[in-house]
Amino acid sequence: MTTLLQTRVEHRVAVNFKRAAKQRGKTPYAYLQQIVTQAATAPEPRTWKNHRAWRKSLKLTPLPYNLVARMREESDER
């Protein structure tokens, strides 16, 4: 067991955390501070505007017409 900011964690977890911090160019404690501050910030309110923006960011394409019915017919044929 290793201590990471007064918390006992497995050695493997501490090593992985140190590696992740190094990849981001931070010390383990600076990276931990960044994670804690991000977790403590209040999330954006769930509004329809945010929902539409989220859906648009997914870049989904509409399904072809009658696709589900055709898939069911094909599966029944087999």
HTML snippet that shows the backbone in 3Dmol.js (N, CA, C, O; Angstrom):
<script src="https://3Dmol.org/build/3Dmol-min.js"></script>
<div id="view" style="width:600px;height:400px;position:relative"></div>
<script>
const pdb = `
ATOM      1  N   MET A   1       0.839  -1.179   0.000  1.00  0.00           N
ATOM      2  CA  MET A   1       0.000   0.000   0.000  1.00  0.00           C
ATOM      3  C   MET A   1       0.886   1.245   0.000  1.00  0.00           C
ATOM      4  O   MET A   1       1.915   1.304   0.673  1.00  0.00           O
ATOM      5  N   THR A   2       0.462   2.206  -0.755  1.00  0.00           N
ATOM      6  CA  THR A   2       1.180   3.466  -0.875  1.00  0.00           C
ATOM      7  C   THR A   2       0.252   4.594  -0.436  1.00  0.00           C
ATOM      8  O   THR A   2      -0.968   4.497  -0.564  1.00  0.00           O
ATOM      9  N   THR A   3       0.845   5.654   0.077  1.00  0.00           N
ATOM     10  CA  THR A   3       0.047   6.793   0.510  1.00  0.00           C
ATOM     11  C   THR A   3       0.053   7.851  -0.580  1.00  0.00           C
ATOM     12  O   THR A   3       1.112   8.254  -1.061  1.00  0.00           O
ATOM     13  N   LEU A   4      -1.113   8.289  -0.960  1.00  0.00           N
ATOM     14  CA  LEU A   4      -1.252   9.352  -1.944  1.00  0.00           C
ATOM     15  C   LEU A   4      -2.184  10.389  -1.345  1.00  0.00           C
ATOM     16  O   LEU A   4      -3.399  10.194  -1.296  1.00  0.00           O
ATOM     17  N   LEU A   5      -1.602  11.507  -0.883  1.00  0.00           N
ATOM     18  CA  LEU A   5      -2.347  12.599  -0.255  1.00  0.00           C
ATOM     19  C   LEU A   5      -3.208  12.069   0.893  1.00  0.00           C
ATOM     20  O   LEU A   5      -4.422  12.268   0.913  1.00  0.00           O
ATOM     21  N   GLN A   6      -2.582  11.414   1.820  1.00  0.00           N
ATOM     22  CA  GLN A   6      -3.194  10.882   3.041  1.00  0.00           C
ATOM     23  C   GLN A   6      -4.282   9.853   2.758  1.00  0.00           C
ATOM     24  O   GLN A   6      -5.197   9.680   3.563  1.00  0.00           O
ATOM     25  N   THR A   7      -4.190   9.183   1.639  1.00  0.00           N
ATOM     26  CA  THR A   7      -5.139   8.130   1.307  1.00  0.00           C
ATOM     27  C   THR A   7      -4.343   6.897   0.940  1.00  0.00           C
ATOM     28  O   THR A   7      -3.429   6.959   0.118  1.00  0.00           O
ATOM     29  N   ARG A   8      -4.686   5.791   1.541  1.00  0.00           N
ATOM     30  CA  ARG A   8      -3.963   4.563   1.238  1.00  0.00           C
ATOM     31  C   ARG A   8      -4.555   3.940  -0.018  1.00  0.00           C
ATOM     32  O   ARG A   8      -5.756   3.678  -0.096  1.00  0.00           O
ATOM     33  N   VAL A   9      -3.699   3.711  -0.989  1.00  0.00           N
ATOM     34  CA  VAL A   9      -4.110   3.069  -2.234  1.00  0.00           C
ATOM     35  C   VAL A   9      -3.124   1.953  -2.551  1.00  0.00           C
ATOM     36  O   VAL A   9      -2.024   1.908  -2.001  1.00  0.00           O
ATOM     37  N   GLU A  10      -3.519   1.067  -3.428  1.00  0.00           N
ATOM     38  CA  GLU A  10      -2.617   0.009  -3.842  1.00  0.00           C
ATOM     39  C   GLU A  10      -1.445   0.603  -4.609  1.00  0.00           C
ATOM     40  O   GLU A  10      -1.563   1.660  -5.229  1.00  0.00           O
ATOM     41  N   HIS A  11      -0.331  -0.079  -4.558  1.00  0.00           N
ATOM     42  CA  HIS A  11       0.880   0.404  -5.207  1.00  0.00           C
ATOM     43  C   HIS A  11       0.659   0.585  -6.711  1.00  0.00           C
ATOM     44  O   HIS A  11       1.129   1.564  -7.291  1.00  0.00           O
ATOM     45  N   ARG A  12      -0.045  -0.339  -7.337  1.00  0.00           N
ATOM     46  CA  ARG A  12      -0.311  -0.273  -8.775  1.00  0.00           C
ATOM     47  C   ARG A  12      -1.091   0.989  -9.133  1.00  0.00           C
ATOM     48  O   ARG A  12      -0.809   1.629 -10.147  1.00  0.00           O
ATOM     49  N   VAL A  13      -2.069   1.348  -8.303  1.00  0.00           N
ATOM     50  CA  VAL A  13      -2.878   2.547  -8.546  1.00  0.00           C
ATOM     51  C   VAL A  13      -2.007   3.795  -8.430  1.00  0.00           C
ATOM     52  O   VAL A  13      -2.123   4.708  -9.247  1.00  0.00           O
ATOM     53  N   ALA A  14      -1.145   3.839  -7.432  1.00  0.00           N
ATOM     54  CA  ALA A  14      -0.274   4.998  -7.239  1.00  0.00           C
ATOM     55  C   ALA A  14       0.699   5.140  -8.410  1.00  0.00           C
ATOM     56  O   ALA A  14       0.948   6.253  -8.874  1.00  0.00           O
ATOM     57  N   VAL A  15       1.246   4.036  -8.886  1.00  0.00           N
ATOM     58  CA  VAL A  15       2.185   4.081 -10.013  1.00  0.00           C
ATOM     59  C   VAL A  15       1.465   4.555 -11.271  1.00  0.00           C
ATOM     60  O   VAL A  15       1.991   5.386 -12.011  1.00  0.00           O
ATOM     61  N   ASN A  16       0.277   4.038 -11.514  1.00  0.00           N
ATOM     62  CA  ASN A  16      -0.495   4.467 -12.689  1.00  0.00           C
ATOM     63  C   ASN A  16      -0.841   5.946 -12.604  1.00  0.00           C
ATOM     64  O   ASN A  16      -0.796   6.654 -13.611  1.00  0.00           O
ATOM     65  N   PHE A  17      -1.184   6.415 -11.416  1.00  0.00           N
ATOM     66  CA  PHE A  17      -1.524   7.824 -11.231  1.00  0.00           C
ATOM     67  C   PHE A  17      -0.309   8.702 -11.488  1.00  0.00           C
ATOM     68  O   PHE A  17      -0.417   9.743 -12.135  1.00  0.00           O
ATOM     69  N   LYS A  18       0.845   8.286 -10.984  1.00  0.00           N
ATOM     70  CA  LYS A  18       2.073   9.060 -11.220  1.00  0.00           C
ATOM     71  C   LYS A  18       2.409   9.106 -12.705  1.00  0.00           C
ATOM     72  O   LYS A  18       2.852  10.134 -13.217  1.00  0.00           O
ATOM     73  N   ARG A  19       2.199   7.989 -13.392  1.00  0.00           N
ATOM     74  CA  ARG A  19       2.461   7.945 -14.829  1.00  0.00           C
ATOM     75  C   ARG A  19       1.503   8.870 -15.586  1.00  0.00           C
ATOM     76  O   ARG A  19       1.912   9.572 -16.511  1.00  0.00           O
ATOM     77  N   ALA A  20       0.238   8.866 -15.191  1.00  0.00           N
ATOM     78  CA  ALA A  20      -0.750   9.732 -15.840  1.00  0.00           C
ATOM     79  C   ALA A  20      -0.407  11.201 -15.614  1.00  0.00           C
ATOM     80  O   ALA A  20      -0.547  12.018 -16.525  1.00  0.00           O
ATOM     81  N   ALA A  21       0.038  11.540 -14.416  1.00  0.00           N
ATOM     82  CA  ALA A  21       0.418  12.920 -14.120  1.00  0.00           C
ATOM     83  C   ALA A  21       1.631  13.332 -14.947  1.00  0.00           C
ATOM     84  O   ALA A  21       1.687  14.446 -15.468  1.00  0.00           O
ATOM     85  N   LYS A  22       2.591  12.436 -15.062  1.00  0.00           N
ATOM     86  CA  LYS A  22       3.795  12.732 -15.837  1.00  0.00           C
ATOM     87  C   LYS A  22       3.460  12.929 -17.312  1.00  0.00           C
ATOM     88  O   LYS A  22       4.034  13.803 -17.961  1.00  0.00           O
ATOM     89  N   GLN A  23       2.544  12.135 -17.846  1.00  0.00           N
ATOM     90  CA  GLN A  23       2.142  12.285 -19.243  1.00  0.00           C
ATOM     91  C   GLN A  23       1.494  13.633 -19.496  1.00  0.00           C
ATOM     92  O   GLN A  23       1.583  14.172 -20.599  1.00  0.00           O
ATOM     93  N   ARG A  24       0.843  14.180 -18.482  1.00  0.00           N
ATOM     94  CA  ARG A  24       0.185  15.479 -18.619  1.00  0.00           C
ATOM     95  C   ARG A  24       1.098  16.641 -18.225  1.00  0.00           C
ATOM     96  O   ARG A  24       0.680  17.799 -18.244  1.00  0.00           O
ATOM     97  N   GLY A  25       2.345  16.325 -17.868  1.00  0.00           N
ATOM     98  CA  GLY A  25       3.312  17.362 -17.517  1.00  0.00           C
ATOM     99  C   GLY A  25       3.063  17.990 -16.163  1.00  0.00           C
ATOM    100  O   GLY A  25       3.352  19.171 -15.971  1.00  0.00           O
ATOM    101  N   LYS A  26       2.540  17.237 -15.230  1.00  0.00           N
ATOM    102  CA  LYS A  26       2.242  17.756 -13.897  1.00  0.00           C
ATOM    103  C   LYS A  26       2.840  16.837 -12.845  1.00  0.00           C
ATOM    104  O   LYS A  26       3.174  15.683 -13.114  1.00  0.00           O
ATOM    105  N   THR A  27       2.966  17.379 -11.645  1.00  0.00           N
ATOM    106  CA  THR A  27       3.355  16.529 -10.527  1.00  0.00           C
ATOM    107  C   THR A  27       2.108  15.773 -10.074  1.00  0.00           C
ATOM    108  O   THR A  27       0.992  16.200 -10.370  1.00  0.00           O
ATOM    109  N   PRO A  28       2.278  14.664  -9.363  1.00  0.00           N
ATOM    110  CA  PRO A  28       1.086  13.936  -8.913  1.00  0.00           C
ATOM    111  C   PRO A  28       0.130  14.793  -8.080  1.00  0.00           C
ATOM    112  O   PRO A  28      -1.087  14.674  -8.218  1.00  0.00           O
ATOM    113  N   TYR A  29       0.670  15.647  -7.225  1.00  0.00           N
ATOM    114  CA  TYR A  29      -0.208  16.464  -6.387  1.00  0.00           C
ATOM    115  C   TYR A  29      -0.888  17.569  -7.185  1.00  0.00           C
ATOM    116  O   TYR A  29      -2.041  17.898  -6.907  1.00  0.00           O
ATOM    117  N   ALA A  30      -0.207  18.148  -8.164  1.00  0.00           N
ATOM    118  CA  ALA A  30      -0.837  19.166  -9.006  1.00  0.00           C
ATOM    119  C   ALA A  30      -1.946  18.538  -9.848  1.00  0.00           C
ATOM    120  O   ALA A  30      -3.004  19.135 -10.045  1.00  0.00           O
ATOM    121  N   TYR A  31      -1.691  17.333 -10.337  1.00  0.00           N
ATOM    122  CA  TYR A  31      -2.716  16.643 -11.126  1.00  0.00           C
ATOM    123  C   TYR A  31      -3.910  16.274 -10.256  1.00  0.00           C
ATOM    124  O   TYR A  31      -5.059  16.405 -10.677  1.00  0.00           O
ATOM    125  N   LEU A  32      -3.632  15.814  -9.048  1.00  0.00           N
ATOM    126  CA  LEU A  32      -4.712  15.485  -8.121  1.00  0.00           C
ATOM    127  C   LEU A  32      -5.531  16.729  -7.776  1.00  0.00           C
ATOM    128  O   LEU A  32      -6.755  16.660  -7.667  1.00  0.00           O
ATOM    129  N   GLN A  33      -4.856  17.862  -7.604  1.00  0.00           N
ATOM    130  CA  GLN A  33      -5.562  19.114  -7.324  1.00  0.00           C
ATOM    131  C   GLN A  33      -6.460  19.494  -8.505  1.00  0.00           C
ATOM    132  O   GLN A  33      -7.584  19.952  -8.300  1.00  0.00           O
ATOM    133  N   GLN A  34      -5.977  19.309  -9.739  1.00  0.00           N
ATOM    134  CA  GLN A  34      -6.782  19.605 -10.917  1.00  0.00           C
ATOM    135  C   GLN A  34      -8.015  18.720 -10.963  1.00  0.00           C
ATOM    136  O   GLN A  34      -9.110  19.197 -11.263  1.00  0.00           O
ATOM    137  N   ILE A  35      -7.852  17.451 -10.673  1.00  0.00           N
ATOM    138  CA  ILE A  35      -8.983  16.520 -10.691  1.00  0.00           C
ATOM    139  C   ILE A  35     -10.016  16.906  -9.635  1.00  0.00           C
ATOM    140  O   ILE A  35     -11.219  16.887  -9.896  1.00  0.00           O
ATOM    141  N   VAL A  36      -9.543  17.254  -8.454  1.00  0.00           N
ATOM    142  CA  VAL A  36     -10.455  17.608  -7.363  1.00  0.00           C
ATOM    143  C   VAL A  36     -11.211  18.888  -7.692  1.00  0.00           C
ATOM    144  O   VAL A  36     -12.414  18.967  -7.440  1.00  0.00           O
ATOM    145  N   THR A  37     -10.538  19.889  -8.246  1.00  0.00           N
ATOM    146  CA  THR A  37     -11.235  21.136  -8.572  1.00  0.00           C
ATOM    147  C   THR A  37     -12.251  20.917  -9.697  1.00  0.00           C
ATOM    148  O   THR A  37     -13.326  21.516  -9.677  1.00  0.00           O
ATOM    149  N   GLN A  38     -11.927  20.071 -10.672  1.00  0.00           N
ATOM    150  CA  GLN A  38     -12.885  19.777 -11.737  1.00  0.00           C
ATOM    151  C   GLN A  38     -14.106  19.046 -11.185  1.00  0.00           C
ATOM    152  O   GLN A  38     -15.234  19.293 -11.611  1.00  0.00           O
ATOM    153  N   ALA A  39     -13.871  18.148 -10.237  1.00  0.00           N
ATOM    154  CA  ALA A  39     -14.982  17.398  -9.658  1.00  0.00           C
ATOM    155  C   ALA A  39     -15.850  18.284  -8.769  1.00  0.00           C
ATOM    156  O   ALA A  39     -17.045  18.031  -8.617  1.00  0.00           O
ATOM    157  N   ALA A  40     -15.253  19.323  -8.180  1.00  0.00           N
ATOM    158  CA  ALA A  40     -15.994  20.176  -7.256  1.00  0.00           C
ATOM    159  C   ALA A  40     -16.821  21.247  -7.966  1.00  0.00           C
ATOM    160  O   ALA A  40     -17.733  21.820  -7.370  1.00  0.00           O
ATOM    161  N   THR A  41     -16.512  21.519  -9.224  1.00  0.00           N
ATOM    162  CA  THR A  41     -17.275  22.551  -9.927  1.00  0.00           C
ATOM    163  C   THR A  41     -18.693  22.063 -10.187  1.00  0.00           C
ATOM    164  O   THR A  41     -18.938  20.877 -10.409  1.00  0.00           O
ATOM    165  N   ALA A  42     -19.602  22.999 -10.152  1.00  0.00           N
ATOM    166  CA  ALA A  42     -21.007  22.653 -10.377  1.00  0.00           C
ATOM    167  C   ALA A  42     -21.212  22.317 -11.852  1.00  0.00           C
ATOM    168  O   ALA A  42     -20.687  23.009 -12.724  1.00  0.00           O
ATOM    169  N   PRO A  43     -21.962  21.276 -12.130  1.00  0.00           N
ATOM    170  CA  PRO A  43     -22.207  20.927 -13.534  1.00  0.00           C
ATOM    171  C   PRO A  43     -23.127  21.943 -14.193  1.00  0.00           C
ATOM    172  O   PRO A  43     -23.858  22.673 -13.524  1.00  0.00           O
ATOM    173  N   GLU A  44     -23.074  21.971 -15.515  1.00  0.00           N
ATOM    174  CA  GLU A  44     -23.966  22.872 -16.241  1.00  0.00           C
ATOM    175  C   GLU A  44     -25.406  22.439 -16.012  1.00  0.00           C
ATOM    176  O   GLU A  44     -25.686  21.246 -15.889  1.00  0.00           O
ATOM    177  N   PRO A  45     -26.315  23.396 -15.954  1.00  0.00           N
ATOM    178  CA  PRO A  45     -27.717  23.015 -15.778  1.00  0.00           C
ATOM    179  C   PRO A  45     -28.216  22.237 -16.989  1.00  0.00           C
ATOM    180  O   PRO A  45     -27.813  22.503 -18.122  1.00  0.00           O
ATOM    181  N   ARG A  46     -29.089  21.282 -16.740  1.00  0.00           N
ATOM    182  CA  ARG A  46     -29.628  20.462 -17.822  1.00  0.00           C
ATOM    183  C   ARG A  46     -30.814  21.188 -18.437  1.00  0.00           C
ATOM    184  O   ARG A  46     -31.917  21.199 -17.892  1.00  0.00           O
ATOM    185  N   THR A  47     -30.552  21.790 -19.584  1.00  0.00           N
ATOM    186  CA  THR A  47     -31.593  22.519 -20.300  1.00  0.00           C
ATOM    187  C   THR A  47     -31.743  21.910 -21.690  1.00  0.00           C
ATOM    188  O   THR A  47     -30.900  21.135 -22.142  1.00  0.00           O
ATOM    189  N   TRP A  48     -32.835  22.278 -22.357  1.00  0.00           N
ATOM    190  CA  TRP A  48     -33.042  21.786 -23.713  1.00  0.00           C
ATOM    191  C   TRP A  48     -31.984  22.322 -24.651  1.00  0.00           C
ATOM    192  O   TRP A  48     -31.587  21.637 -25.594  1.00  0.00           O
ATOM    193  N   LYS A  49     -31.523  23.529 -24.409  1.00  0.00           N
ATOM    194  CA  LYS A  49     -30.480  24.114 -25.254  1.00  0.00           C
ATOM    195  C   LYS A  49     -29.196  23.288 -25.155  1.00  0.00           C
ATOM    196  O   LYS A  49     -28.572  22.981 -26.170  1.00  0.00           O
ATOM    197  N   ASN A  50     -28.805  22.931 -23.926  1.00  0.00           N
ATOM    198  CA  ASN A  50     -27.614  22.096 -23.729  1.00  0.00           C
ATOM    199  C   ASN A  50     -27.821  20.713 -24.333  1.00  0.00           C
ATOM    200  O   ASN A  50     -26.897  20.136 -24.907  1.00  0.00           O
ATOM    201  N   HIS A  51     -29.031  20.185 -24.203  1.00  0.00           N
ATOM    202  CA  HIS A  51     -29.321  18.864 -24.746  1.00  0.00           C
ATOM    203  C   HIS A  51     -29.187  18.864 -26.271  1.00  0.00           C
ATOM    204  O   HIS A  51     -28.603  17.946 -26.846  1.00  0.00           O
ATOM    205  N   ARG A  52     -29.727  19.894 -26.919  1.00  0.00           N
ATOM    206  CA  ARG A  52     -29.624  19.983 -28.377  1.00  0.00           C
ATOM    207  C   ARG A  52     -28.178  20.137 -28.824  1.00  0.00           C
ATOM    208  O   ARG A  52     -27.766  19.548 -29.824  1.00  0.00           O
ATOM    209  N   ALA A  53     -27.408  20.924 -28.086  1.00  0.00           N
ATOM    210  CA  ALA A  53     -25.991  21.100 -28.428  1.00  0.00           C
ATOM    211  C   ALA A  53     -25.234  19.784 -28.265  1.00  0.00           C
ATOM    212  O   ALA A  53     -24.368  19.453 -29.075  1.00  0.00           O
ATOM    213  N   TRP A  54     -25.566  19.040 -27.217  1.00  0.00           N
ATOM    214  CA  TRP A  54     -24.922  17.734 -26.992  1.00  0.00           C
ATOM    215  C   TRP A  54     -25.257  16.779 -28.122  1.00  0.00           C
ATOM    216  O   TRP A  54     -24.378  16.092 -28.641  1.00  0.00           O
ATOM    217  N   ARG A  55     -26.543  16.733 -28.509  1.00  0.00           N
ATOM    218  CA  ARG A  55     -26.956  15.838 -29.604  1.00  0.00           C
ATOM    219  C   ARG A  55     -26.264  16.222 -30.906  1.00  0.00           C
ATOM    220  O   ARG A  55     -25.855  15.356 -31.680  1.00  0.00           O
ATOM    221  N   LYS A  56     -26.134  17.529 -31.142  1.00  0.00           N
ATOM    222  CA  LYS A  56     -25.476  17.987 -32.359  1.00  0.00           C
ATOM    223  C   LYS A  56     -24.000  17.612 -32.356  1.00  0.00           C
ATOM    224  O   LYS A  56     -23.435  17.313 -33.408  1.00  0.00           O
ATOM    225  N   SER A  57     -23.373  17.626 -31.183  1.00  0.00           N
ATOM    226  CA  SER A  57     -21.952  17.280 -31.100  1.00  0.00           C
ATOM    227  C   SER A  57     -21.699  15.802 -31.360  1.00  0.00           C
ATOM    228  O   SER A  57     -20.577  15.421 -31.694  1.00  0.00           O
ATOM    229  N   LEU A  58     -22.724  14.961 -31.211  1.00  0.00           N
ATOM    230  CA  LEU A  58     -22.563  13.529 -31.483  1.00  0.00           C
ATOM    231  C   LEU A  58     -22.486  13.229 -32.972  1.00  0.00           C
ATOM    232  O   LEU A  58     -21.983  12.179 -33.369  1.00  0.00           O
ATOM    233  N   LYS A  59     -22.981  14.141 -33.796  1.00  0.00           N
ATOM    234  CA  LYS A  59     -22.974  14.006 -35.251  1.00  0.00           C
ATOM    235  C   LYS A  59     -23.631  12.692 -35.683  1.00  0.00           C
ATOM    236  O   LYS A  59     -23.056  11.918 -36.449  1.00  0.00           O
ATOM    237  N   LEU A  60     -24.822  12.463 -35.188  1.00  0.00           N
ATOM    238  CA  LEU A  60     -25.569  11.259 -35.542  1.00  0.00           C
ATOM    239  C   LEU A  60     -26.225  11.434 -36.896  1.00  0.00           C
ATOM    240  O   LEU A  60     -26.628  12.540 -37.258  1.00  0.00           O
ATOM    241  N   THR A  61     -26.333  10.351 -37.645  1.00  0.00           N
ATOM    242  CA  THR A  61     -27.024  10.387 -38.921  1.00  0.00           C
ATOM    243  C   THR A  61     -28.351   9.661 -38.757  1.00  0.00           C
ATOM    244  O   THR A  61     -28.427   8.676 -38.024  1.00  0.00           O
ATOM    245  N   PRO A  62     -29.386  10.127 -39.423  1.00  0.00           N
ATOM    246  CA  PRO A  62     -30.681   9.453 -39.291  1.00  0.00           C
ATOM    247  C   PRO A  62     -30.639   8.068 -39.937  1.00  0.00           C
ATOM    248  O   PRO A  62     -29.912   7.841 -40.904  1.00  0.00           O
ATOM    249  N   LEU A  63     -31.420   7.164 -39.392  1.00  0.00           N
ATOM    250  CA  LEU A  63     -31.507   5.821 -39.956  1.00  0.00           C
ATOM    251  C   LEU A  63     -32.300   5.848 -41.249  1.00  0.00           C
ATOM    252  O   LEU A  63     -33.219   6.652 -41.403  1.00  0.00           O
ATOM    253  N   PRO A  64     -31.945   4.965 -42.182  1.00  0.00           N
ATOM    254  CA  PRO A  64     -32.745   4.890 -43.404  1.00  0.00           C
ATOM    255  C   PRO A  64     -34.182   4.491 -43.072  1.00  0.00           C
ATOM    256  O   PRO A  64     -34.434   3.820 -42.071  1.00  0.00           O
ATOM    257  N   TYR A  65     -35.093   4.900 -43.898  1.00  0.00           N
ATOM    258  CA  TYR A  65     -36.504   4.636 -43.672  1.00  0.00           C
ATOM    259  C   TYR A  65     -36.761   3.139 -43.634  1.00  0.00           C
ATOM    260  O   TYR A  65     -36.274   2.396 -44.486  1.00  0.00           O
ATOM    261  N   ASN A  66     -37.522   2.702 -42.651  1.00  0.00           N
ATOM    262  CA  ASN A  66     -37.987   1.319 -42.531  1.00  0.00           C
ATOM    263  C   ASN A  66     -36.853   0.317 -42.281  1.00  0.00           C
ATOM    264  O   ASN A  66     -37.012  -0.866 -42.579  1.00  0.00           O
ATOM    265  N   LEU A  67     -35.724   0.760 -41.746  1.00  0.00           N
ATOM    266  CA  LEU A  67     -34.581  -0.124 -41.539  1.00  0.00           C
ATOM    267  C   LEU A  67     -34.885  -1.215 -40.523  1.00  0.00           C
ATOM    268  O   LEU A  67     -34.529  -2.373 -40.740  1.00  0.00           O
ATOM    269  N   VAL A  68     -35.531  -0.871 -39.430  1.00  0.00           N
ATOM    270  CA  VAL A  68     -35.813  -1.846 -38.374  1.00  0.00           C
ATOM    271  C   VAL A  68     -36.737  -2.937 -38.889  1.00  0.00           C
ATOM    272  O   VAL A  68     -36.526  -4.115 -38.602  1.00  0.00           O
ATOM    273  N   ALA A  69     -37.759  -2.556 -39.650  1.00  0.00           N
ATOM    274  CA  ALA A  69     -38.684  -3.553 -40.189  1.00  0.00           C
ATOM    275  C   ALA A  69     -37.956  -4.488 -41.151  1.00  0.00           C
ATOM    276  O   ALA A  69     -38.195  -5.696 -41.140  1.00  0.00           O
ATOM    277  N   ARG A  70     -37.071  -3.942 -41.980  1.00  0.00           N
ATOM    278  CA  ARG A  70     -36.313  -4.788 -42.912  1.00  0.00           C
ATOM    279  C   ARG A  70     -35.381  -5.732 -42.173  1.00  0.00           C
ATOM    280  O   ARG A  70     -35.235  -6.889 -42.566  1.00  0.00           O
ATOM    281  N   MET A  71     -34.748  -5.253 -41.106  1.00  0.00           N
ATOM    282  CA  MET A  71     -33.840  -6.105 -40.320  1.00  0.00           C
ATOM    283  C   MET A  71     -34.611  -7.246 -39.677  1.00  0.00           C
ATOM    284  O   MET A  71     -34.118  -8.373 -39.626  1.00  0.00           O
ATOM    285  N   ARG A  72     -35.823  -6.970 -39.184  1.00  0.00           N
ATOM    286  CA  ARG A  72     -36.642  -8.027 -38.599  1.00  0.00           C
ATOM    287  C   ARG A  72     -37.045  -9.064 -39.647  1.00  0.00           C
ATOM    288  O   ARG A  72     -37.048 -10.265 -39.379  1.00  0.00           O
ATOM    289  N   GLU A  73     -37.377  -8.592 -40.821  1.00  0.00           N
ATOM    290  CA  GLU A  73     -37.749  -9.531 -41.903  1.00  0.00           C
ATOM    291  C   GLU A  73     -36.562 -10.399 -42.269  1.00  0.00           C
ATOM    292  O   GLU A  73     -36.720 -11.604 -42.467  1.00  0.00           O
ATOM    293  N   GLU A  74     -35.388  -9.820 -42.362  1.00  0.00           N
ATOM    294  CA  GLU A  74     -34.192 -10.603 -42.705  1.00  0.00           C
ATOM    295  C   GLU A  74     -33.869 -11.622 -41.631  1.00  0.00           C
ATOM    296  O   GLU A  74     -33.468 -12.744 -41.938  1.00  0.00           O
ATOM    297  N   SER A  75     -34.041 -11.240 -40.372  1.00  0.00           N
ATOM    298  CA  SER A  75     -33.728 -12.195 -39.295  1.00  0.00           C
ATOM    299  C   SER A  75     -34.748 -13.330 -39.257  1.00  0.00           C
ATOM    300  O   SER A  75     -34.396 -14.446 -38.875  1.00  0.00           O
ATOM    301  N   ASP A  76     -35.997 -13.080 -39.639  1.00  0.00           N
ATOM    302  CA  ASP A  76     -37.005 -14.143 -39.689  1.00  0.00           C
ATOM    303  C   ASP A  76     -36.732 -15.104 -40.839  1.00  0.00           C
ATOM    304  O   ASP A  76     -37.058 -16.288 -40.755  1.00  0.00           O
ATOM    305  N   GLU A  77     -36.133 -14.595 -41.911  1.00  0.00           N
ATOM    306  CA  GLU A  77     -35.850 -15.448 -43.069  1.00  0.00           C
ATOM    307  C   GLU A  77     -34.762 -16.460 -42.756  1.00  0.00           C
ATOM    308  O   GLU A  77     -34.770 -17.563 -43.303  1.00  0.00           O
ATOM    309  N   ARG A  78     -33.843 -16.111 -41.900  1.00  0.00           N
ATOM    310  CA  ARG A  78     -32.702 -16.987 -41.610  1.00  0.00           C
ATOM    311  C   ARG A  78     -33.059 -18.061 -40.668  1.00  0.00           C
ATOM    312  O   ARG A  78     -32.212 -18.884 -40.320  1.00  0.00           O
TER     313      ARG A  78
END
`;
const viewer = $3Dmol.createViewer("view");
viewer.addModel(pdb, "pdb");
viewer.setStyle({}, {cartoon: {color: "spectrum"}});
viewer.zoomTo();
viewer.render();
</script>
